[in-house]
Structure formats: C-alpha cells, structure tokens
Amino acid sequence: MSSILISALTTIDAFLCVLVVIAACDYLRKVRPIDEPLLSTAFYLVAIGAFGAFVTALQGQWVNPFGVMLHGGVVLYAWTRRGHVFDVKP
C-alpha cells in the first residue's frame, strides 16, 4: 500500500476511535451499571479498546483496514440507536 493510503487510513481510524469512545462514554453516562451489568461491561470494554486503538494509531503503527470498518460499524450503530439511548423512561 502507498504511504498516502496508510496515512489516510490511520487518520480515519483515529477519528472513528474518538467517536467510538465518545459514544460509549455517553451511553455509560445514561445507564446504571446495576440495572444492566453485562451491557455496561460491554460498553466499558468498547471504550477502553477504542481508546487503546486510538493511542496505537497515534503512535504510527499499521492500521488494519478491517479494524477501520469495525470502528465505522460501531459508530454507525451508535448513531442509529441514539434515540433509544436518550429515550426517557417513565
């Protein structure tokens, strides 16, 4: 792969990782871990993993194109389910 494509993938992946961390933290802000412990644990793992991927992307390590697709899928899922996350329950 050319260095321009690798640099573009690294930039996109770092941006998507930041969005994943923001989405996971925002979800965790709205949910009580006592009510949904498994889902909360999953979002904690997603936030920690995305932050770790962001740090490795900043260090200039090789970015897997499938990882970029995975991060894009998580961001797309969080964007489409944002109404469910912010739904006020009586």
Rosetta constraint file for C-alpha pairs under 8 A:
AtomPair CA 1 CA 5 HARMONIC 6.63 0.50
AtomPair CA 1 CA 6 HARMONIC 6.81 0.50
AtomPair CA 2 CA 6 HARMONIC 6.42 0.50
AtomPair CA 3 CA 7 HARMONIC 5.98 0.50
AtomPair CA 4 CA 8 HARMONIC 6.11 0.50
AtomPair CA 5 CA 9 HARMONIC 6.11 0.50
AtomPair CA 6 CA 10 HARMONIC 6.10 0.50
AtomPair CA 6 CA 62 HARMONIC 7.56 0.50
AtomPair CA 6 CA 63 HARMONIC 7.28 0.50
AtomPair CA 7 CA 11 HARMONIC 6.21 0.50
AtomPair CA 8 CA 12 HARMONIC 6.13 0.50
AtomPair CA 9 CA 13 HARMONIC 5.91 0.50
AtomPair CA 9 CA 63 HARMONIC 6.74 0.50
AtomPair CA 9 CA 65 HARMONIC 7.18 0.50
AtomPair CA 9 CA 68 HARMONIC 7.34 0.50
AtomPair CA 10 CA 14 HARMONIC 6.06 0.50
AtomPair CA 10 CA 57 HARMONIC 5.92 0.50
AtomPair CA 10 CA 58 HARMONIC 7.95 0.50
AtomPair CA 10 CA 60 HARMONIC 7.61 0.50
AtomPair CA 10 CA 62 HARMONIC 7.71 0.50
AtomPair CA 10 CA 63 HARMONIC 5.94 0.50
AtomPair CA 11 CA 15 HARMONIC 6.22 0.50
AtomPair CA 11 CA 57 HARMONIC 7.85 0.50
AtomPair CA 12 CA 16 HARMONIC 6.11 0.50
AtomPair CA 12 CA 68 HARMONIC 7.37 0.50
AtomPair CA 13 CA 17 HARMONIC 6.02 0.50
AtomPair CA 13 CA 54 HARMONIC 7.47 0.50
AtomPair CA 13 CA 57 HARMONIC 7.23 0.50
AtomPair CA 13 CA 63 HARMONIC 7.58 0.50
AtomPair CA 13 CA 67 HARMONIC 7.78 0.50
AtomPair CA 13 CA 68 HARMONIC 5.27 0.50
AtomPair CA 13 CA 71 HARMONIC 7.26 0.50
AtomPair CA 14 CA 18 HARMONIC 6.36 0.50
AtomPair CA 14 CA 53 HARMONIC 7.54 0.50
AtomPair CA 14 CA 54 HARMONIC 5.05 0.50
AtomPair CA 14 CA 57 HARMONIC 5.92 0.50
AtomPair CA 14 CA 58 HARMONIC 7.19 0.50
AtomPair CA 15 CA 19 HARMONIC 6.43 0.50
AtomPair CA 16 CA 20 HARMONIC 6.12 0.50
AtomPair CA 16 CA 68 HARMONIC 7.60 0.50
AtomPair CA 16 CA 71 HARMONIC 5.91 0.50
AtomPair CA 16 CA 72 HARMONIC 6.30 0.50
AtomPair CA 16 CA 75 HARMONIC 7.04 0.50
AtomPair CA 17 CA 21 HARMONIC 6.19 0.50
AtomPair CA 17 CA 50 HARMONIC 5.07 0.50
AtomPair CA 17 CA 51 HARMONIC 6.54 0.50
AtomPair CA 17 CA 53 HARMONIC 6.75 0.50
AtomPair CA 17 CA 54 HARMONIC 5.54 0.50
AtomPair CA 17 CA 71 HARMONIC 6.48 0.50
AtomPair CA 18 CA 22 HARMONIC 6.20 0.50
AtomPair CA 18 CA 50 HARMONIC 7.29 0.50
AtomPair CA 18 CA 51 HARMONIC 7.16 0.50
AtomPair CA 18 CA 54 HARMONIC 6.94 0.50
AtomPair CA 19 CA 23 HARMONIC 6.07 0.50
AtomPair CA 19 CA 75 HARMONIC 6.55 0.50
AtomPair CA 20 CA 24 HARMONIC 6.04 0.50
AtomPair CA 20 CA 46 HARMONIC 7.69 0.50
AtomPair CA 20 CA 47 HARMONIC 6.79 0.50
AtomPair CA 20 CA 50 HARMONIC 6.38 0.50
AtomPair CA 20 CA 71 HARMONIC 6.97 0.50
AtomPair CA 20 CA 74 HARMONIC 6.68 0.50
AtomPair CA 20 CA 75 HARMONIC 5.71 0.50
AtomPair CA 21 CA 25 HARMONIC 6.03 0.50
AtomPair CA 21 CA 46 HARMONIC 7.45 0.50
AtomPair CA 21 CA 47 HARMONIC 4.73 0.50
AtomPair CA 21 CA 48 HARMONIC 7.65 0.50
AtomPair CA 21 CA 50 HARMONIC 5.99 0.50
AtomPair CA 21 CA 51 HARMONIC 6.42 0.50
AtomPair CA 22 CA 26 HARMONIC 5.98 0.50
AtomPair CA 22 CA 47 HARMONIC 7.95 0.50
AtomPair CA 23 CA 27 HARMONIC 6.16 0.50
AtomPair CA 23 CA 75 HARMONIC 7.46 0.50
AtomPair CA 23 CA 78 HARMONIC 6.39 0.50
AtomPair CA 24 CA 28 HARMONIC 6.18 0.50
AtomPair CA 24 CA 43 HARMONIC 5.57 0.50
AtomPair CA 24 CA 44 HARMONIC 7.20 0.50
AtomPair CA 24 CA 46 HARMONIC 6.86 0.50
AtomPair CA 24 CA 47 HARMONIC 5.57 0.50
AtomPair CA 25 CA 29 HARMONIC 6.11 0.50
AtomPair CA 25 CA 43 HARMONIC 7.77 0.50
AtomPair CA 25 CA 44 HARMONIC 7.86 0.50
AtomPair CA 25 CA 47 HARMONIC 6.81 0.50
AtomPair CA 26 CA 30 HARMONIC 6.67 0.50
AtomPair CA 27 CA 31 HARMONIC 6.40 0.50
AtomPair CA 27 CA 43 HARMONIC 7.77 0.50
AtomPair CA 27 CA 85 HARMONIC 6.49 0.50
AtomPair CA 28 CA 32 HARMONIC 7.39 0.50
AtomPair CA 28 CA 33 HARMONIC 7.94 0.50
AtomPair CA 28 CA 40 HARMONIC 6.56 0.50
AtomPair CA 28 CA 43 HARMONIC 7.05 0.50
AtomPair CA 28 CA 44 HARMONIC 7.73 0.50
AtomPair CA 30 CA 85 HARMONIC 7.29 0.50
AtomPair CA 30 CA 86 HARMONIC 7.44 0.50
AtomPair CA 31 CA 35 HARMONIC 7.62 0.50
AtomPair CA 31 CA 36 HARMONIC 7.50 0.50
AtomPair CA 31 CA 40 HARMONIC 7.44 0.50
AtomPair CA 32 CA 36 HARMONIC 6.70 0.50
AtomPair CA 32 CA 40 HARMONIC 7.81 0.50
AtomPair CA 33 CA 37 HARMONIC 4.81 0.50
AtomPair CA 33 CA 40 HARMONIC 5.50 0.50
AtomPair CA 33 CA 41 HARMONIC 7.88 0.50
AtomPair CA 36 CA 40 HARMONIC 6.09 0.50
AtomPair CA 37 CA 41 HARMONIC 6.04 0.50
AtomPair CA 38 CA 42 HARMONIC 6.21 0.50
AtomPair CA 39 CA 43 HARMONIC 6.31 0.50
AtomPair CA 40 CA 44 HARMONIC 6.17 0.50
AtomPair CA 41 CA 45 HARMONIC 6.21 0.50
AtomPair CA 42 CA 46 HARMONIC 6.20 0.50
AtomPair CA 43 CA 47 HARMONIC 6.07 0.50
AtomPair CA 44 CA 48 HARMONIC 6.15 0.50
AtomPair CA 45 CA 49 HARMONIC 5.91 0.50
AtomPair CA 46 CA 50 HARMONIC 5.94 0.50
AtomPair CA 47 CA 51 HARMONIC 6.12 0.50
AtomPair CA 48 CA 52 HARMONIC 6.19 0.50
AtomPair CA 49 CA 53 HARMONIC 6.14 0.50
AtomPair CA 50 CA 54 HARMONIC 6.08 0.50
AtomPair CA 51 CA 55 HARMONIC 6.29 0.50
AtomPair CA 52 CA 56 HARMONIC 6.30 0.50
AtomPair CA 53 CA 57 HARMONIC 6.05 0.50
AtomPair CA 54 CA 58 HARMONIC 6.25 0.50
AtomPair CA 55 CA 59 HARMONIC 6.35 0.50
AtomPair CA 56 CA 60 HARMONIC 6.66 0.50
AtomPair CA 56 CA 61 HARMONIC 5.98 0.50
AtomPair CA 57 CA 61 HARMONIC 5.79 0.50
AtomPair CA 57 CA 62 HARMONIC 7.55 0.50
AtomPair CA 57 CA 63 HARMONIC 6.94 0.50
AtomPair CA 63 CA 67 HARMONIC 7.27 0.50
AtomPair CA 63 CA 68 HARMONIC 7.65 0.50
AtomPair CA 64 CA 68 HARMONIC 6.65 0.50
AtomPair CA 65 CA 69 HARMONIC 6.45 0.50
AtomPair CA 66 CA 70 HARMONIC 6.12 0.50
AtomPair CA 67 CA 71 HARMONIC 6.16 0.50
AtomPair CA 68 CA 72 HARMONIC 6.11 0.50
AtomPair CA 69 CA 73 HARMONIC 6.13 0.50
AtomPair CA 70 CA 74 HARMONIC 6.37 0.50
AtomPair CA 71 CA 75 HARMONIC 6.25 0.50
AtomPair CA 72 CA 76 HARMONIC 6.09 0.50
AtomPair CA 73 CA 77 HARMONIC 6.05 0.50
AtomPair CA 74 CA 78 HARMONIC 6.13 0.50
AtomPair CA 75 CA 79 HARMONIC 6.08 0.50
AtomPair CA 76 CA 80 HARMONIC 6.19 0.50
AtomPair CA 77 CA 81 HARMONIC 6.09 0.50
AtomPair CA 78 CA 82 HARMONIC 5.87 0.50
AtomPair CA 81 CA 85 HARMONIC 6.48 0.50
AtomPair CA 82 CA 86 HARMONIC 6.25 0.50
AtomPair CA 83 CA 87 HARMONIC 5.94 0.50
